[in-house]
Structure formats: structure tokens, C-alpha cells
Amino acid sequence: MTALHLKCQTLFDGTGLETRQQQTLVVENGLLSYVGPTATAPQPQPGDTQVDAGDNFVMPGLVDVHTHLAFGNAQSEEDIDLWTSDEFRALRGMFFAQHVLAAGVTSMVCPGDSGQLSIAVRNAITAGLFEGPRIAASSRVITNRQSLNDWFPSRVGAPEYFTAQLVTSRSDALAEIRKQAKDGVDLIKIAMDGTHRRPNGDIIAAFTADETREMVEEAHRLGCKVATHAYGREAVMYAARAGVDLVFHAFYMDDACIEALLDAGSILAPTMTFPQNTVDFCQPHDPAISTGYAGYCARTLEVGSAVLKRAKAAGVPFACGSDSGFAVTPYGEWHARELELLVTRLGFTPAEALYAATAVGARCMPRGETLGSLEAGKPADFLLLDGSPLHDIRILQDRSRLKAVYKAGQPVRMDRSPYNPKQVSDFNSLKWTDLYTRDRVAQLGKWAL
């Protein structure tokens, strides 16, 4: 079997925060057989491929721990759950998984999808039917009446084709966890809170502490990791004390929650990209503006940044998640923005942000100890960049600076197939964003007697 010998001047291998100079990677059968100084590297044999990366910065592939393959760049909850079949969602998800890989994300966690969508996409990629990232697959988010994903009126519920599984008892929750484990998920996603608040404004946890502990214990007993949506203090505390592996958001937690996260060894992925994009990119006609949602996102980022800085200083491990799958976070576009926000909002150094997006994120994947860093015996998943993200972390968002993506030692096709966004999502029936009374129309200057 022939080998690939890649020489690089600058290597960030993901084992720490330092770079190494004049290094060589040797890849055999998709695995790294040598990572070290070029001066002592094995000599290429006849038939081997030799690549000189030149001035390009070489680093592990990114790990995005929050991408929803079922959502389809959705503009609304109806886009997510109503307008498309599971079959169409699976085909669409497979298509967009390739866009994610071409953006430099070689591994991703899919926390909450309809049916067995991410399981099927994961298996198809593993079987070699399609090109795509390594995937940690889940199924429907476990939710109850106070959770985020039960977003329609109670008379609607959560039919089988929704991205959430509504549970109304402990036995329901445990039965769903056992079903998902049998179907082959890598992790269970629990929606620990939503928008239900107390009169003082505190977000109420959707499940009790005991219910949370039982669900997490059962998932772990069955060999699954557990991820949770948790914005509020109560939800983060219950999740951490139950020993969850991955906590999303946590913008409204407190210092006691930070201690609980440290005690549990939980990984925190705030996914600031979604609210930041909402603040930065929404146009005046977007409902996010008229409903005040963009303003809520701005306040959440300001409040959350303060406590997230304290979590970072205390030593809570951070991973990077983009919450891709919405219209404001389309697939293949904003996966690297979270690194920028770790730096600009939370005070990470660029090297710390790279480590979060590689080595720490890998811990959320199946067999995560084999991913996230470039070491002998590990899969050869790496990127070549024109320029150093240690000098400018935004380089990772510049498509022209991403020169190559390798997965298992093979170069990834970088060009992306075009698609019609109006036939992919945006199926909702919203026709107007204003109420056109005579006074309002006159105010707009479009009518007068």
C-alpha cells in the first residue's frame, strides 16, 4: 500500500497549544503512521505520494458539535417539522453533509434530528456510499411540555415525523432512550428547558433533577453520550449534577453551575454563532427584528458572555458548535465563526480556540480519543490553510484561504454543488410580515383618500 508524505513548515497538531516547525506527516491506510520532524521522517518508497505544503498552516480538521442535518436551513419551526418528509430530509441532509466537510469540518455531532436521519447519513458515509464528515448521530430530542422543542400548541403535540419526542412520564422517557439506543444512536439529546419562566424571569427546567438523573444514567448504561439544551441556571445545574457529557448554551447559568460542570467534567458548547448571526445579519423585514427576537439574542449574548468568561477562567472545557441548519447558520458557511467568538467575546487565545474546535470537540465523538489531534495511529483528518489562524482566527472563515481538506488521508472535493434554496426549505406559508390597516398603509405612503 502506498503512503502519503506531507511536509509542512508549520503544524498545529492539536496535542496542546504550541505549533511545531519543519514537520512531516506520513499517512498509510488512512491513518497517520508518523508525525514528527522532517529530518527524521521515513523516506518515501517507490509509488508513494509526496506533497509539500509549503507555507500553508496544517492543523486537524474541525469538529462542530452542534449541527442539525434534519433542519435544512430552516426559516421557522414549521420548516423544521411540518413541510418535508423524513425521506426528503435524509436526502437533503446527505447533500449538506458534503458541504459541511468541504468547509473543513471533518467530524460533527448531530444533536437532534428526525427519525433515524443522522444515523442513516452516518452509516452511508461510513460505508463509503457518499463523502462526508465523521458523525456522532442522535435521533429525536427528548422533550416535554416545558422544553424548547415542543414549540407548537399542546393540541398539536409532537407527531412521529417531528424532530422531538414528547414524553409525559419517566417511563416514556426511559423507553424512548432504550429505543434510540437500539436504533444505533451515539448520543441522546435532552431539551432541559425552553421559554417557560417564573414571575422573576428565571427559566424553569423542563425536567426535575431526579428525572434528569434517571435519563442520563440510563443513556450512559446503554453506552450513549448525553447532550442537553440548557439556557437557564436550573437546567444547567440539573444536567451537570446528572453527569451529562455536553451542555449547549448555558447563557443564564451562575457560578454554582460552573462548579457543578467542573465536578462532572462536562463539556460546554455555548453556540454563540446562532444568536450573533441573528444580531448581525437580520434585515429589517425579517420577523426576528419585528418580534424582538434579535434584541433578545443581543441581550443573551451580553449576559452570557460574562458568565461564560468565568467558566473559561475556572477551567470548564469548551467545544465549538455552530447550530448549523437554520437560515441564519446555513450548512458549510459559519462553522468556524464560533472560534472567532471564543476569542472576541470570551477572551480565548487563537490557540485555545483551535484546541476547543479540535481536541476538545473530539471528546464528544464516538471513539473520540482517536480524533481531534494529529498523532501516529490516528485518522489523517487535517486542513491546509493559506495563513495562520493563530495570527488571525478569521482566516478559517475565508473560503479562499482553505486550500485543502483531507479525511482519512484522502483529499476532499472542495467545490460545492449548487442548489435551489426555495426548493430545499422556506416552504412555510407566511405571506406578510405586517398588518395592513388603513392607518398603517397611509403611514407607509401607499394609500390616501
N, C-alpha and C positions, 0 to 999 in steps of 0.2 A: 504494500500500500504506500503510495507516495505521500510525502509530507509537505506542509506549507511552512516556509521560513519567512517570518516578517520582522524586518529590522526597523527599529524606531529610535529616534533621538530622545523623545520624552514619553515616559509611560507612567500613568496613574493606575496602579494595579488593584486598588480597592482594598488592600490589606490594612491600610492606615491612611494617613493624611498627606504623606510625602509622595513626591514623584521620583522616578529613577531615570537616569540618563544612559544612553547607549545600550539599549536592551534589545533582546531578540525573543520573539515568541515562536515556538515550534508546535505545529498542530498535526496530530495524527488521529485518524478515525474520529474527527470531530472534537477531540479532547486535546488540551494543552499537555504536551509531553516535556516541554522545557520553557521556563520563563526566567530569564536572568541576563547577565552581562553578555553582550555580543562577543566579547573577547574569548569567552569560554563556551560559547554555544556549539552544539553539534554541527558538524559540517554537512551541507546539503549533499544528498546522494543523487545519482543519475535519475532523472524523471521527477525530482522534487520541484515544487514551485517556489520561487524566490520573489518576495515583494519588499521593496524599500519604501517605508512610509515617509521618508524624508523628514520635513519639518512638521508633519502632521502630529497632533496630540492623540495618543492612543489611550483608551480607557475602557472599562467594562461597559456592556450595554446597559441602558437604563432599565429600572424596574418601576413601573407605575402600579401602585397598589390600589387604585380606585378608578376602574374603567367599566362602564356598563355596556356590554355588547348588544343587549336587547333594546336599548333606548332609541337608537337610530338618529341621533342628532335632534332629539325631540324639542318641540317648542312648548309643550304643555303636557300635563298628566294624561290627557286624552290621547295625545300622540304616543305616549309610552304604552298605555294599556288597552286602548279601545280599537284603534283603526287598522291594525295589522294582525295577521295570523302568526302563530308560532313558526309555521313553515317559512313565511317570508322573513320573519325576524332572524331566523337561523341563517338563511342565505345572505341577508344584509350584514349580519354580524361577521360571517366568514369574510365577506368582501372588505369590511372595515378593519378587521384584524390585520390584514395585509398593509393597510395604510398606517396602522399603529407601528408595525415592525419597521416599515420604511422610514419612520420618524426617529428611529434609534432605540425604541423600546423593545428589548429582546425578551423581557418577562413581564407579565402583568397579572394582577389579581382582579377578578371579575366578581365583585361583591353584590350579588343580587340581580338575577336575570329571570326571565320567564321560563318555566318548564325546565328542560334539560339543554337549553341553548348553549351555554358556555361549556357544558360537559361535551356536547357534540362537536363544537368547534375545537375544543382541546384535543379530543380524540382524533378528529380528522387531520389536524396539524401533526400530531404525534405519529400517525400512520403514514405521513408523507403525501397525503392527498392534496394538501394545499400548503402554501408557505404562510407562516405566521409566528407570533411570539410564543414562548412557553406560557402556559395559562394555569393559574390556580382558579378552578371552577367552583361556582356555587349554583344554587337554584333560587327559588323564590325567597324573598326576605320574610322572615317570621315577624309578624306584626299583630297588634291587637287594636282595639278601638281608639287608643290614645297615641298610637305610633304614627310616624310620618307617612308610611306607605298605604295606610288606609285613608286615602285622600278624597274619596268620594263619599256622598251621604250614606248613612248606615243602611238605608233601604236598598242601596246598590250592592254593598258588601264587596267581596273580592273573588269574582269568578275564577275558574281554574286557569284561564289564559292570562290573568293578571301577573304582574311581577312580584306580588306579595301574597303570602299565605296567611289569611286571617285565622288566628287561634283564639278561642274563648275559654280555654281551661288549660291546666297544666298537662293533662293527659293529651289534649290536642297538640300542644307544643312538643312534647316528647315524641309523640307518634310521627309528627312531621320531620323532626330531626332524624329519627330512625329511617324514615322513608328516603330522605335526601342522602343519608349515608349509604343506603343500599343502592341508590341510583349512581353513586360514584362521585359525589362532590368532594372537593378538597377542603372547603370551609363552609361554615354556617354563618349566615348574616342575620343579626337580630336588630330590629329597629327599636332602640331603647327609649326614644322619646319622639315627640313631634312638635305640635304648636299649642298643646294644651297647657295652660298656665294657671297658677294660683293668683288670687287677687293682688299679691305683692309683685307679680311679674315673673316669679320663678317658674321655670319649665318643669312640668311634672313628669317623672319617669313613667313609662308605659307599663312596665312590669315591676313587681315588688322585688326586694332584694332576694328573698327566698326563691321566687320563680326564676330569677336570673341565674342564681347559683345552680339550680337544678338543670336548666337548659345547658349551661356551659359545661357542667360536669358530664352530662350525657353525651354531648358532642365530643368532648375530649376522650371519653371512654371508648367511643366508636372511631377514634383516630382522626377526627376532623379539627381543624383550627376554627376559631370563632372570631368574627369581626362584628363590630357594633356601630350603628349610627347613634351618636350621643352628643347633643349640643349642651345640655344643661348639667348643672352640678350633680343633681341626684342620679341621673342616668350614668354619668361617668363614674361616680362613686360605686354604684351597684355593679357596674361592669368590671371595674378594676378589682373590687373585692371578690368577685366571682372568678377572677383569673383569666379574663379574655386575652386573646393574643394581640388584637389590633383594634384600636379605638379611632374612629373617624370624628373629626371636627373639634369637640371639646372647647368651644369658644367661650362658654359660660361656666366653666369649672372653677374651683377655688384651690387654695393651697393644700387643703386636706386631700383633694383629689390627686394632686401631684404626688403626694406621699403614697397614696394608695397605688397609683400607677407604678411608682418605683418599687414598691413591695411586691407587686405582681409581675414585674418585668414586662409589662405591656408596652407595645409599640404604638406611638401616636402619629397619626397622619392627618393633619388639620385640613387638608384640601382647600387651601386659600384661593386657588386658581378660580374656582367657580364663582365665589362672591366677588373677587377682584375683577374678573372679566365682566360680570354683570354691572359693576360700578363704572368700569372704564369704557365699555363698548356699546352699551344700550343707547338706542336712538330715542328721540322724544316721542315717537309714535309707539314704541314698544310698551306693552302692558306692564312690564316691570317698572317703568317710570310712573305711569299713571296710577298704579295701585300702591305705590310707595315701596315696592319690594327692593328696588335698587338702594333706596335710602336705608332700609333695614340691613341690607348687605354691608353698606358702608359702616353703620354703627357696630355691626357684629365684628367686622374686621378690626375696628379700633379697640373695642372691648377685649376681643380675643387675643390680639397681639400682645397685650400687656401680660396676661396670664400665661400665654404660650412662651413668651420670653423667660418667665420664671421657671417654667417646666424645662426649658432647654438648659438654663443655668443649673438646675437641680440634677441634671443628668438623665432625664427621660429620653429614651431613644426615639428619634424621628425618622419616618419614612416619607416618601413623596407620592402623593396621589393627586390626580387632576380632576376627578369626577367627570371624565370624558363621556360623551354620549348625549349631551344636551346641545341645543343650537348655539349656546354661548361657549361651549367647550367641544367643538366637533373633533371627531377622531383624526389623529395624525397631525393635529395643529398645535395644541397647547400643553403637551405632556411635560415639557421642560420648563414651563413658566413657574412651577412650584419651587424649583431650585432658586430662581431669581427672588421669589417672595420670602423664602427662608433667609436669604441674605439681606434683602432690603427691609423687611418687616421685623424679623426675629433676631437679626444680628449674627447669623451663621457666617463663618468664613466660606469662600467658594469651595475650599477643600472639604469642609464639613458638609456642605450641601451635596457635593458629589458623593460623599460617603453615604449620606442618607438615601440618595437615589440609586445606590448600587448595593453595597454590602448590607445595610440595614433593611432595605426593601426586600432583599433576597430571603431574609428570615421569615417573610410572610408566605413564601412559596413552598410547595411540596419539595422535599429534599433540598431545602434552602441552603444547607451547608455546602452544597456543590455549586452554588451560583453566587453572583454578585462580586466576585473578585477574580483576577487573572492569576491563577496558580496551577502548577503542574497537577494533572489529574482531573481538572475541572473542565466543563464545556467551554469551547472557544467562542464566547459571545463578546464581541468588542466593537468599538467605534473608532473611526479615524476622523479627526476634526482639523480644519484649517484654522489654527489659532488655539490659544489656551483658555479654557473656561476658568482657570484659576486667575487669569487677568481680567476677564470679562465673562461673567456667568451667562450673559445673554447670548453668547455665541451658540449655545445649544439650541436656541430658538431660530437661528438663521439657517434656513434650508440650504442655502448656497455654501455654508461652511461645513455641513455634514458630508464628508467625502465618501465614506463607505460604512456599511453596516455588515458585520459578519455574525452569523448564527451557526454554531457548531462548526466553525471553520470555513463556512461557505459564504461567499458574498451574496447579499440580499439585493433583489431587484429594487432599485430606488425610485423608478418612475411610477406614478400612481394613475390608475385607470380613472378616466373622468366618469361622472355620474350626474344624473338629474336630481337635484335636491328636492324638487317638488314631487318626485315620484318615490322618494326614499322615506320622507317624513312630511311634516306640515300637511297632514290630512284633516286637521281639525276644522270645524265648521264655522269658526269665528269670521264674521264678515265686517264688523265695525268695531272701533275702539273708542267711540264717543256716543253720547246720547244727543241726537239732533233735534232738540226742541227749537221752536221759532226764535227764542231768545239766543240760544247757542249758535244757530245758523247766522243770525244777524250779527252776533259778536265776531264770527269768522268772516264777515263781509260777503257772505254768499247769498243773502236774501234780504229784501226790504219791501215794504208795502209802498 
